Amino acid sequence: MTELTEEQKRDLEAAAFRRLVAHLRERTDVQNIDMMNLAGFCRNCLSNWYRDAAEAAGIPLSRDDSREVVYGMPYDDWKAKYQKEASATDLAAFEVNRPKE
């Protein structure tokens, strides 16, 4: 594997993150519960990780602000435009697959 500097690693990781966020913004048809049930994380998880990183760096960032970074709009706006009612099957699968705290 090519040896990368820490700066190169950071830049590549940041580019991959931006591409993932852009992809998720385009795929509004994919519901968070679907992502949780299949991959064990969703847009909200990603926004929480972003906020955790900000906090670790001493940067204050609210939950609403971190969600807007991921969703590209206020979370309530995204929910109103794109979120669908989860089926009973999806909810049951989520209870099995939900992250254990």
DRENVO-188664 format. One record per residue: x, z, y of N, C-alpha, C, O in turn; residue in three letters. Coordinates in steps of 0.2 Angstrom, whole numbers, padded with zeros to 4 digits, always signed. Layout:
REM residues N
XZYXZYXZYXZYAla/...
***
This chain:
REM residues 101
+0004+0000-0006+0000+0000+0000+0004+0000+0006+0010+0003+0006Met/+0002-0003+0011+0006-0004+0018+0006+0003+0021+0001+0007+0021Thr/+0012+0005+0023+0012+0012+0026+0009+0011+0033+0011+0006+0037Glu/+0005+0015+0035+0002+0015+0042+0004+0022+0045+0005+0027+0043Leu/+0004+0021+0052+0005+0027+0056-0001+0030+0057-0006+0028+0055Thr/-0001+0037+0059-0007+0041+0060-0011+0037+0065-0018+0037+0064Glu/-0009+0034+0070-0012+0031+0075-0016+0025+0072-0022+0023+0074Glu/-0012+0021+0068-0016+0015+0065-0021+0017+0060-0027+0014+0060Gln/-0020+0023+0056-0025+0025+0052-0032+0027+0056-0037+0025+0054Lys/-0030+0031+0061-0036+0033+0066-0040+0027+0068-0046+0027+0069Arg/-0036+0022+0071-0039+0016+0074-0043+0012+0068-0049+0010+0070Asp/-0041+0012+0062-0044+0008+0057-0050+0012+0055-0056+0009+0054Leu/-0050+0019+0054-0055+0023+0053-0061+0022+0058-0067+0022+0056Glu/-0059+0022+0064-0064+0022+0070-0067+0015+0069-0073+0015+0071Ala/-0063+0010+0068-0067+0003+0067-0072+0003+0062-0077+0000+0062Ala/-0070+0006+0056-0074+0006+0050-0081+0010+0052-0086+0008+0050Ala/-0080+0016+0056-0086+0020+0058-0090+0016+0062-0096+0016+0061Phe/-0087+0012+0067-0091+0008+0072-0095+0003+0068-0101+0001+0070Arg/-0092+0000+0063-0095-0005+0059-0101-0002+0055-0106-0006+0054Arg/-0100+0003+0052-0105+0007+0048-0111+0008+0053-0117+0007+0051Leu/-0110+0011+0059-0115+0013+0063-0119+0006+0065-0125+0006+0066Val/-0115+0001+0067-0118-0005+0069-0123-0008+0063-0128-0010+0064Ala/-0120-0007+0057-0124-0010+0051-0130-0006+0051-0136-0008+0049His/-0130+0001+0051-0136+0005+0051-0141+0004+0056-0147+0005+0055Leu/-0138+0002+0062-0143+0001+0068-0147-0006+0066-0153-0006+0068Arg/-0144-0010+0063-0147-0017+0061-0152-0016+0055-0157-0019+0055Glu/-0150-0011+0051-0154-0011+0045-0160-0005+0046-0160+0000+0042Arg/-0164-0006+0051-0169-0001+0052-0174-0001+0046-0178+0004+0046Thr/-0174-0006+0042-0179-0006+0036-0177-0001+0031-0181+0001+0027Asp/-0171+0001+0031-0168+0006+0026-0170+0013+0029-0167+0015+0034Val/-0174+0017+0026-0176+0023+0028-0171+0029+0026-0167+0028+0021Gln/-0170+0034+0030-0165+0039+0029-0167+0042+0022-0162+0044+0018Asn/-0173+0043+0020-0174+0046+0013-0171+0042+0008-0169+0044+0003Ile/-0172+0035+0009-0169+0031+0004-0161+0032+0003-0159+0032-0002Asp/-0158+0032+0009-0151+0033+0009-0149+0040+0006-0144+0040+0002Met/-0153+0045+0007-0152+0052+0004-0152+0051-0003-0148+0054-0007Met/-0158+0048-0006-0159+0048-0013-0154+0044-0017-0152+0045-0022Asn/-0151+0039-0013-0146+0034-0017-0139+0036-0015-0135+0036-0020Leu/-0137+0038-0009-0130+0039-0008-0129+0047-0006-0123+0048-0006Ala/-0134+0051-0005-0132+0058-0004-0131+0059+0004-0129+0065+0005Gly/-0132+0054+0008-0131+0055+0015-0135+0050+0019-0138+0045+0016Phe/-0137+0052+0025-0141+0047+0029-0138+0047+0036-0133+0050+0038Cys/-0142+0044+0041-0140+0043+0048-0139+0050+0051-0135+0051+0055Arg/-0144+0055+0049-0143+0062+0052-0137+0065+0050-0134+0069+0054Asn/-0135+0064+0043-0129+0067+0041-0123+0065+0045-0119+0068+0047Cys/-0123+0058+0046-0117+0055+0049-0117+0058+0056-0112+0059+0059Leu/-0123+0058+0060-0123+0061+0066-0120+0068+0066-0117+0071+0071Ser/-0122+0072+0061-0120+0079+0061-0112+0079+0060-0109+0084+0063Asn/-0109+0075+0056-0102+0075+0055-0099+0073+0061-0093+0075+0063Trp/-0102+0068+0065-0099+0066+0071-0099+0072+0076-0094+0074+0079Tyr/-0104+0076+0076-0105+0082+0080-0100+0087+0078-0096+0091+0082Arg/-0099+0088+0072-0094+0093+0069-0087+0091+0071-0083+0095+0073Asp/-0085+0085+0071-0079+0082+0073-0078+0084+0080-0072+0086+0083Ala/-0083+0083+0084-0082+0084+0092-0081+0091+0093-0077+0093+0097Ala/-0085+0096+0089-0084+0103+0090-0077+0105+0088-0074+0109+0091Glu/-0074+0102+0082-0068+0104+0080-0062+0102+0085-0057+0105+0086Ala/-0064+0097+0089-0059+0094+0095-0061+0098+0101-0058+0097+0106Ala/-0065+0103+0101-0067+0106+0107-0071+0103+0112-0071+0104+0118Gly/-0075+0098+0110-0079+0094+0114-0086+0095+0113-0089+0095+0107Ile/-0090+0098+0118-0097+0100+0117-0101+0094+0116-0101+0089+0120Pro/-0105+0094+0111-0110+0088+0110-0116+0090+0106-0116+0094+0101Leu/-0122+0089+0109-0128+0091+0107-0130+0087+0101-0128+0082+0099Ser/-0135+0090+0097-0137+0086+0091-0141+0080+0093-0140+0075+0090Arg/-0144+0080+0099-0148+0074+0101-0143+0069+0103-0144+0063+0102Asp/-0137+0071+0107-0132+0066+0109-0129+0063+0103-0127+0057+0103Asp/-0127+0067+0098-0124+0064+0092-0128+0060+0088-0126+0054+0085Ser/-0135+0061+0088-0140+0057+0085-0140+0050+0089-0141+0045+0086Arg/-0140+0050+0095-0140+0044+0099-0134+0040+0098-0135+0034+0098Glu/-0129+0043+0097-0123+0039+0095-0124+0035+0089-0122+0029+0089Val/-0127+0038+0084-0128+0034+0077-0134+0030+0078-0134+0024+0076Val/-0139+0032+0081-0146+0028+0081-0146+0023+0086-0149+0018+0086Tyr/-0142+0023+0091-0142+0019+0097-0147+0020+0102-0148+0015+0106Gly/-0151+0025+0101-0157+0027+0105-0159+0034+0104-0156+0037+0099Met/-0163+0037+0108-0165+0044+0106-0168+0044+0099-0172+0039+0097Pro/-0167+0049+0095-0169+0050+0089-0177+0049+0088-0180+0046+0084Tyr/-0181+0052+0093-0188+0052+0093-0190+0045+0094-0195+0043+0091Asp/-0187+0041+0098-0189+0034+0099-0188+0030+0093-0192+0026+0091Asp/-0182+0031+0089-0181+0028+0083-0186+0029+0078-0189+0025+0074Trp/-0188+0036+0077-0193+0038+0072-0199+0034+0074-0203+0032+0069Lys/-0201+0034+0080-0208+0031+0082-0208+0024+0080-0213+0021+0078Ala/-0202+0020+0081-0202+0013+0080-0201+0011+0073-0204+0006+0071Lys/-0197+0015+0069-0195+0013+0063-0196+0017+0057-0197+0015+0051Tyr/-0197+0024+0058-0198+0028+0052-0205+0027+0049-0210+0027+0052Gln/-0205+0027+0042-0211+0026+0038-0213+0032+0035-0208+0036+0034Lys/-0219+0033+0033-0221+0039+0029-0217+0039+0022-0218+0034+0019Glu/-0214+0044+0020-0211+0044+0013-0216+0045+0008-0221+0049+0009Ala/-0215+0042+0003-0220+0042-0003-0219+0049-0007-0213+0052-0006Ser/-0223+0051-0011-0223+0057-0015-0217+0056-0019-0213+0061-0021Ala/-0216+0050-0022-0210+0049-0027-0203+0050-0023-0199+0053-0025Thr/-0203+0048-0017-0197+0048-0013-0196+0056-0011-0190+0058-0012Asp/-0201+0059-0009-0200+0066-0007-0198+0070-0013-0194+0075-0013Leu/-0201+0069-0019-0199+0072-0025-0192+0071-0027-0188+0076-0029Ala/-0189+0065-0026-0182+0063-0028-0178+0067-0023-0172+0069-0025Ala/-0180+0067-0017-0176+0071-0011-0175+0078-0013-0170+0081-0012Phe/-0180+0081-0016-0180+0088-0018-0174+0089-0023-0171+0094-0023Glu/-0174+0084-0027-0169+0085-0033-0162+0083-0030-0157+0086-0032Val/-0161+0078-0025-0155+0076-0023-0152+0079-0016-0147+0078-0014Asn/-0157+0083-0013-0155+0085-0006-0148+0089-0007-0147+0093-0012Arg/-0144+0089-0001-0138+0093-0001-0140+0100-0002-0144+0103+0001Pro/-0136+0104-0006-0136+0111-0007-0132+0114-0002-0126+0113-0001Lys/-0134+0119+0002-0130+0122+0008-0128+0128+0005-0124+0132+0009Glu/
***
